[in-house]
Amino acid sequence: MIRLLSLLLVAGFAVRSVAADEVVEWVDAQTPSLVEFYKELHAAPELSLEEHKTAAKIADAWEAAGYTVTRGVGGTGVVAVLENGDGPTVMLRTDLDGLPVVEQTGLDYASTVRTTDKRGAVVGVMHACGHDVHMTNLVGVSRCLTENKNLWKGTLVCIAQPAEELGAGAEAMLADGLFARFPRPDYAIALHAANDLEAGKVSTCPGFFGANVDSVDITVRGKGGHGAAPHTAIDPVVIAARLVLDLQTIVSRELKPTEPAVITVGSIHGGTKHNVIGDDVKLQLTVRTYSADIRKQIAEAIERKAKAAAASADAPDPEIVYSEGTPSLYNDPDLTTRVDGVLRKTLGDGSVNKAEPMMGAEDFSRYGKAGVPICMFRLGTISKERLDAWKAAGETPPSMHSSLYWPNPEPTLRTGVQAMTAIVLDLMPR
C-alpha cells in the first residue's frame, strides 16, 4: 500500500510538471501577440459605462477561442463560458474601463483619446490603472486554457466587467443575473496591476485587501452677515474649520489603534467675498474602513461631531448625506492560502511577496459579498531597472491613476498568464 501511494504521488507530480511545461511553452510562444493586443487596448481606452469598443474586442477574442459569449450584461459587460466536463466552476474577472486622464508617458502607443464626459467637459482618456493589463492577461489565460483542455475539467466563466472605476460594474452585472443566468462559480479569481512591484513577481493578501469606500456630504449652516460685524451673524466657516479638525479625532481617539480607517475632507467650499459672512459651507468627505462595525461607528461619530460643532455656535443642525459605496474586499483566507501555494510552486518563493491591505476600492468585492469565495492578487508591472533608477534618485514610482504610469508589458503578461493559468489548473484538476 505504501509503495502504491508513493507511485501515485510521483505520478501526480509528473502530471503537474508536464502541465506546467505545456503552459510555459504556450506562454513563451504567445507573449509577442499578447503584447501587441495589450498595446492596441492601451492606445484606445474608453471611460466607465462607455466601453463599447473595448467590450466588443474582448468578446470577439473569446468567441474566436471557442467560448459561448453573451454581450451586454450589466451594460457593456461580457460573459464567456467554456464547459469541459464535470468539475468545479471557476470565474475569472477583468475590468474594462479607463480613466479621465491625459496620458504623459511618451510611449509610441500612448493614448491620444479625447472625449466629452457626462458634464460636457472634454477630457483625455488613459488606462492609468492597469485595466489593459487585466484584459490582455485574461484573454491570454482563456486562450491557453481552451487550447489545453486536456489539463483541466469543469466550467470556466470569464467576465469582462464595466465601470470598476465608478464602483458600479460588479453590482450592475450581478443585478443583471450574473449568478442566475450563468453558472454560479465555486471560486472567483482576479488580479490587479501593481505600480510598485517588480515585473515577474506577485503578492497575495488573505483577509481584508480593499476598503469600504463611503462618501459624506455635509452642509454646515450659519447666518450670513457683514464681515466687520461677526457678532450679528453665525459664521459657518469657523464652524466648518472646527469640524474639519474634530473629524480627525474620530480615528485617532475613538477607534482602537489596530483598526485601520481614514476620514479625509477632500473638498470645502463657502463664502463669496472678503467681507461677507456666508450662509453655509459645504464639505465633501471620503471615509475608508474594513469592518461593518467600524463603518457604522464612524458614520455615527461624523453625525455627532457635525451637530456638536454647530451647537457650539448656536447654529442650525447641519445637513448630512452619508452614501455607502463599494464594500470592502475580503480575500477568502483558505482560497488565498491555496493560491499563494500555487504561485510559489509556479514562480518560486522569491517571486511571491506578502501584499499589504490597501484603503482603495475594488468592486470585485461584491462577488464575495454574494457568497462566492474570492481571491485577488497583485501582479508586478515595473522592470527592476526602472524601480532601481527611481530608488537611486530618491523617488517613488508613479502611482496608479497617474498620467505617468506605464507597465513593462512583456514580463508582466508572461508572469500574469502563467500565474493565473496555474491557479485555474489547481482549482480544476483533470
C-alpha positions in Angstrom: 0.0 0.0 0.0 2.8 2.4 0.9 4.5 1.7 -2.4 1.3 2.3 -4.3 0.7 5.6 -2.6 4.3 6.6 -3.4 3.8 5.7 -7.0 0.6 7.7 -7.1 2.3 10.8 -5.6 5.1 10.5 -8.1 2.7 10.2 -10.9 0.7 13.2 -9.7 3.9 15.3 -9.5 4.8 14.2 -13.0 1.4 15.2 -14.4 1.7 18.6 -12.7 5.2 19.1 -14.1 4.1 18.2 -17.6 1.1 20.7 -17.3 3.5 23.4 -16.1 5.8 22.8 -19.0 3.0 22.9 -21.5 1.7 26.2 -20.1 5.2 27.8 -20.1 5.7 26.7 -23.7 2.3 28.2 -24.7 3.1 31.5 -22.9 6.5 31.8 -24.5 5.0 31.3 -27.9 2.0 33.7 -27.4 3.6 36.5 -25.4 4.5 38.6 -28.5 1.0 38.6 -29.9 -0.4 39.3 -26.4 1.9 42.3 -26.1 0.5 43.7 -29.4 -3.0 43.1 -28.2 -2.2 45.0 -25.0 -0.8 48.0 -26.9 -4.0 48.2 -29.0 -6.0 48.3 -25.8 -3.7 50.8 -24.2 -4.0 53.2 -27.2 -7.8 53.1 -27.3 -9.2 53.4 -23.8 -12.9 54.2 -23.0 -14.5 55.8 -19.9 -16.7 53.9 -17.5 -20.0 52.8 -18.9 -18.8 53.7 -22.4 -16.6 50.6 -23.0 -18.5 49.6 -26.2 -15.5 49.0 -28.5 -13.3 47.6 -25.7 -16.0 45.1 -24.7 -16.5 44.1 -28.4 -12.8 43.5 -28.7 -12.7 41.2 -25.7 -15.9 39.4 -26.7 -14.6 38.8 -30.2 -11.4 37.3 -28.8 -13.4 34.9 -26.6 -15.6 33.9 -29.4 -12.6 33.2 -31.6 -11.2 31.0 -28.8 -14.4 28.9 -28.7 -16.3 30.3 -25.7 -20.1 30.8 -25.6 -20.2 34.6 -25.3 -23.0 36.8 -24.0 -22.6 40.6 -24.6 -24.4 43.5 -22.9 -24.5 42.0 -19.3 -25.0 44.8 -16.9 -24.4 47.4 -19.6 -21.3 46.7 -21.6 -20.3 43.6 -19.6 -19.3 40.4 -21.3 -19.6 36.8 -20.0 -17.8 33.9 -21.7 -18.5 30.3 -20.7 -16.5 27.2 -21.6 -17.7 23.8 -20.4 -15.1 21.0 -20.2 -16.7 18.0 -18.3 -17.7 17.6 -14.7 -15.8 19.6 -12.2 -15.7 22.9 -10.3 -16.9 26.2 -11.8 -14.3 29.0 -11.7 -14.8 32.6 -12.6 -12.0 34.8 -13.8 -12.7 38.6 -13.9 -11.2 41.6 -15.7 -12.4 45.2 -15.8 -12.8 47.3 -18.9 -12.7 51.0 -18.2 -10.1 53.7 -18.4 -9.8 57.0 -16.5 -10.3 60.6 -17.5 -6.5 61.3 -17.5 -4.4 62.9 -20.2 -1.5 60.4 -20.8 2.0 61.8 -20.5 4.1 58.7 -20.7 5.6 59.5 -24.1 5.1 55.9 -25.3 4.8 55.3 -29.0 1.5 53.6 -28.3 0.3 56.2 -25.7 -3.4 57.1 -25.7 -4.3 60.3 -27.5 -8.0 59.8 -27.0 -10.1 62.8 -26.1 -13.8 62.6 -25.3 -16.6 64.5 -23.8 -17.7 63.4 -20.3 -21.1 63.5 -18.8 -20.5 67.1 -17.6 -19.9 68.2 -21.1 -16.1 68.7 -20.5 -13.5 67.5 -23.0 -11.2 65.1 -21.1 -8.3 62.8 -22.0 -8.7 59.0 -21.5 -6.0 56.7 -20.3 -5.6 53.2 -18.9 -3.8 54.6 -15.9 -4.9 51.7 -13.5 -3.7 48.7 -15.5 -7.0 47.5 -16.8 -5.4 47.0 -20.2 -3.1 44.5 -18.4 -6.0 42.8 -16.7 -7.9 42.4 -20.0 -4.9 41.1 -22.0 -3.9 38.8 -19.2 -7.4 37.2 -19.1 -7.6 36.9 -22.9 -4.2 35.1 -22.7 -5.3 32.8 -19.8 -8.6 32.0 -21.5 -6.9 31.1 -24.8 -4.3 29.0 -23.0 -7.0 27.0 -21.2 -9.1 26.4 -24.3 -6.0 25.2 -26.2 -5.0 22.9 -23.4 -8.4 21.4 -22.4 -6.6 18.1 -21.6 -5.1 19.7 -18.5 -8.4 20.6 -16.6 -12.0 19.7 -16.0 -15.0 21.8 -15.1 -16.7 25.0 -16.2 -14.8 28.2 -16.8 -16.6 31.5 -16.7 -14.7 34.6 -17.8 -16.2 38.0 -17.3 -15.3 41.5 -18.6 -16.8 44.0 -16.2 -17.6 47.6 -16.9 -17.2 50.6 -14.6 -14.9 49.4 -11.9 -13.6 52.9 -11.5 -17.1 54.0 -10.5 -17.6 51.0 -8.2 -20.7 50.3 -10.3 -19.9 47.5 -12.7 -20.0 44.4 -10.5 -23.3 45.5 -9.0 -24.8 46.0 -12.4 -23.7 42.6 -13.7 -25.0 40.9 -10.6 -28.3 42.7 -10.9 -28.5 41.6 -14.5 -28.4 37.9 -13.4 -24.7 37.1 -13.5 -25.0 34.3 -10.9 -28.5 33.3 -12.1 -28.3 33.3 -15.9 -24.8 31.8 -15.9 -23.1 29.0 -13.9 -22.5 30.1 -10.4 -18.8 29.9 -9.5 -17.3 27.9 -6.7 -14.3 30.3 -6.8 -13.6 33.7 -8.3 -10.1 34.9 -9.1 -8.8 38.3 -10.3 -5.5 40.1 -10.3 -4.6 43.8 -10.0 -1.6 45.5 -11.6 0.9 46.9 -9.0 2.9 50.1 -9.7 5.5 49.4 -7.0 6.1 45.7 -7.5 8.8 44.3 -9.9 7.5 42.6 -13.1 7.9 38.9 -12.7 6.7 39.0 -9.1 3.3 38.7 -7.5 1.9 39.3 -4.0 -1.1 37.9 -2.0 -3.1 39.1 1.0 -5.5 36.8 2.8 -8.4 38.6 4.6 -9.2 42.3 4.1 -7.4 43.6 0.9 -9.6 46.6 0.0 -11.7 49.0 2.0 -15.3 50.1 2.3 -15.5 53.4 0.5 -18.2 55.8 1.5 -18.9 59.4 0.7 -20.3 62.1 3.1 -21.7 65.5 2.1 -22.1 67.9 4.9 -23.7 71.4 4.6 -22.8 73.5 7.7 -25.4 76.2 8.1 -24.9 79.6 9.6 -26.4 83.1 9.5 -25.0 85.4 6.9 -23.8 88.9 7.7 -21.1 91.6 7.3 -17.5 90.5 7.9 -17.0 93.6 10.1 -19.9 92.7 12.4 -19.4 88.9 13.1 -21.5 89.3 16.3 -24.6 89.8 14.2 -24.0 86.6 12.2 -23.2 82.9 12.8 -20.1 82.2 10.8 -20.3 78.7 9.1 -16.6 79.0 8.0 -15.5 78.9 11.6 -17.8 76.0 12.4 -16.6 74.1 9.3 -12.9 74.8 10.3 -13.6 73.4 13.8 -15.4 70.4 12.3 -12.5 69.5 9.9 -10.2 69.2 12.9 -12.8 67.4 15.1 -13.3 64.8 12.4 -9.7 63.8 12.6 -10.1 62.8 16.3 -12.6 60.1 15.4 -9.8 57.8 14.0 -7.1 58.9 16.4 -9.2 58.9 19.6 -12.4 56.9 19.2 -11.1 53.8 17.3 -8.9 51.0 18.7 -5.4 51.8 17.3 -5.3 48.4 15.5 -8.5 49.2 13.5 -7.5 50.9 10.2 -9.7 53.7 9.0 -9.4 57.0 7.1 -11.5 60.2 7.1 -10.4 62.7 4.5 -12.1 66.1 3.9 -11.4 66.3 0.1 -13.4 69.5 -0.6 -14.6 72.5 1.3 -16.4 75.5 -0.2 -18.0 78.5 1.4 -18.3 82.2 1.2 -18.2 84.7 -1.8 -16.2 87.7 -0.7 -13.6 89.0 1.8 -16.0 90.9 3.9 -19.1 88.7 3.6 -20.1 86.0 6.1 -22.0 83.5 4.1 -25.0 81.3 5.0 -23.3 77.9 4.6 -20.2 75.9 3.9 -20.2 72.6 2.0 -17.8 69.8 2.8 -17.2 66.5 1.0 -15.6 63.6 2.7 -14.3 60.1 1.8 -14.4 57.5 4.5 -12.4 54.2 4.3 -12.9 51.3 6.7 -12.8 47.5 6.6 -15.4 46.0 9.0 -19.1 46.7 9.1 -19.0 47.7 12.8 -16.3 50.3 12.3 -18.2 51.6 9.2 -21.3 52.1 11.4 -19.3 53.6 14.3 -17.7 56.2 12.1 -20.9 57.2 10.4 -22.5 57.8 13.8 -19.4 59.7 15.0 -19.4 62.0 12.0 -23.0 63.0 12.6 -22.3 63.6 16.3 -19.3 65.8 15.6 -21.1 67.8 12.9 -24.0 68.5 15.2 -21.8 69.3 18.1 -19.8 71.8 16.1 -23.0 73.5 15.0 -24.4 73.5 18.6 -21.3 75.1 19.9 -22.0 78.2 17.8 -25.8 78.0 18.3 -26.2 77.3 14.6 -28.9 75.2 13.0 -28.2 71.5 12.6 -26.1 70.7 9.6 -27.4 68.6 6.6 -25.6 65.3 6.4 -25.9 62.9 3.5 -24.0 59.6 4.0 -23.7 57.5 0.9 -22.3 53.9 1.2 -20.2 52.9 -1.8 -18.0 50.0 -2.7 -17.8 47.3 0.1 -14.5 46.1 1.5 -12.7 43.4 -0.4 -12.2 40.3 1.7 -10.0 37.6 0.2 -11.2 34.2 1.4 -8.3 33.0 3.6 -8.4 29.3 2.6 -8.6 30.1 -1.1 -5.9 32.7 -0.8 -3.6 30.4 1.1 -4.1 27.8 -1.7 -3.4 30.4 -4.4 -0.3 31.5 -2.6 1.0 27.9 -2.6 0.3 27.5 -6.3 2.1 30.8 -7.1 5.1 29.7 -5.1 5.3 26.4 -6.9 4.8 28.1 -10.3 7.0 31.2 -9.9 9.3 30.3 -7.0 9.3 31.5 -3.4 11.4 34.5 -4.3 8.8 35.8 -6.7 5.8 35.8 -4.3 5.5 38.5 -1.7 3.1 39.3 1.1 0.8 42.2 0.0 -0.4 44.9 2.4 -4.1 45.7 2.7 -5.0 48.8 0.8 -7.5 51.6 1.6 -8.5 51.8 -2.1 -11.8 50.5 -3.5 -12.2 47.4 -5.7 -15.7 46.2 -6.6 -14.5 42.7 -7.2 -15.5 42.6 -3.5 -19.2 42.4 -4.5 -18.8 38.8 -5.8 -17.5 37.8 -2.4 -20.4 39.6 -0.7 -22.7 37.5 -3.0 -21.3 34.4 -1.3 -18.5 33.2 -3.6 -15.0 32.7 -2.2 -12.8 35.2 -3.9 -9.1 36.0 -4.2 -7.4 39.0 -5.9 -3.7 39.0 -6.0 -1.3 41.8 -7.2 0.8 41.5 -10.3 4.2 43.3 -10.6 4.3 45.6 -13.7 7.6 47.6 -13.5 11.0 46.4 -14.5 13.8 46.1 -11.9 15.8 48.6 -13.8 13.1 51.3 -13.6 12.5 50.6 -9.9 16.2 50.8 -9.1 16.5 54.1 -11.0 13.7 55.7 -9.0 15.2 54.4 -5.8 18.6 55.7 -6.6 17.1 59.1 -7.4 15.2 59.1 -4.1 11.9 59.0 -5.9 8.9 56.7 -5.8 7.2 55.1 -8.9 4.3 56.9 -10.4 1.1 55.8 -8.6 -1.9 54.1 -10.1 -4.1 56.7 -11.8 -1.0 58.8 -12.6 -0.6 60.2 -16.1 3.0 58.8 -16.0 2.2 55.2 -15.0 3.0 52.6 -17.6 3.9 48.9 -17.2 6.5 46.8 -18.9 4.1 44.6 -20.8 6.3 41.6 -21.8 7.5 40.4 -18.4 4.2 41.5 -16.8 2.0 39.4 -19.1 4.4 36.5 -19.2 4.1 36.2 -15.4 0.4 37.0 -15.2 -0.8 34.5 -17.7 1.4 31.8 -16.3 0.3 32.5 -12.7 -3.4 32.7 -13.3 -3.4 29.6 -15.6 -1.6 27.7 -12.8 -4.3 28.8 -10.3 -7.1 27.5 -12.6 -5.3 24.2 -13.2 -5.0 23.7 -9.4 -8.7 24.6 -8.8 -9.9 22.5 -11.7 -7.7 19.4 -11.8 -8.1 16.8 -14.6 
